[in-house]
Amino acid sequence: MPTTPDPDMGNSVQGRGLLSSWRVYPKIAARLRARIASGEYAPGELLPAEGALCEEFGISRNTVRRALADVEAEGLVITIPSKGRMVRVPDQLTREPYLYMALAKALREEITTGVLAPGAAMPSEDALQRRFNVSRATTRSAVQLLQREGVVVIGHGKRRFVAERPDSRRDRLPREPRLYRAVASTLRQEIAAGVPAPGMAMPSNAAIQRRFGVSWTTARSALRTLQREDLITVGTGNRWFVRQPDVHS
């Protein structure tokens, strides 16, 4: 049996139109947010269908969809194809108030450390969805935030790339008899400082070339020097990784 429309919500179905929906949907989003926070909608549980929410609040489907889109953009729910919207199970990304901000922070750190080097193509939205287990709306909001910060730009074919920094100068290397030793010396100091940390990937050969303005051979020789010193090792996909310290019993 249909429920009585919530007096706080209005009734956009009965002729209040677009203006009403813009006034009402933030209230619907707040209700859903509160139910998730209280555990009424538990992590991993499907939200009521759009039709059920329309009937409960006495509002239009468009208004419900706007409210759900807000909650999804905040990372509180994700869309499961052919099933509906599910309350997101907390994970390591939820340390930030909104999930897209946490995703943007993770990508920003990869850009800062050179994992995603200036001029490199950003991972696609599909790749980010699979990697971080987030919705398309969350990935899009994260990348758009980086665009507003000038960290990411749109290039050919509407693909997104890490922004070049024309005002930044290449890292100056200390004078060494051979240039690869200078590159290795700088990378060695960064490893000792924990950037990157043990077990983490080293910047790629191409990223080192761009950063220091050196040749492919020089970058490769620097990495091999660190490998001979047992500071880094070759892992999956021929990527270089900082060696994990030996654990002595």
Secondary structure, 3 states (H helix, E strand, C coil): CCCCCCCCCCCHHHCCHHHHHHHHHHHHHHHHHHHHHHCCCCCCCECCCHHHHHHHHCCCHHHHHHHHHHHHHCCCEEEECCCEEEECCCCHHHHCCCHHHHHHHHHHHHHHHCCCCCCCECCCHHHHHHHHCCCHHHHHHHHHHHHHCCCEEECHHHCEEECCCCCCCCCCCCCCCCHHHHHHHHHHHHHHCCCCCCCCECCCHHHHHHHHCCCHHHHHHHHHHHHHCCCEEECHHHCEEECCCCCCC
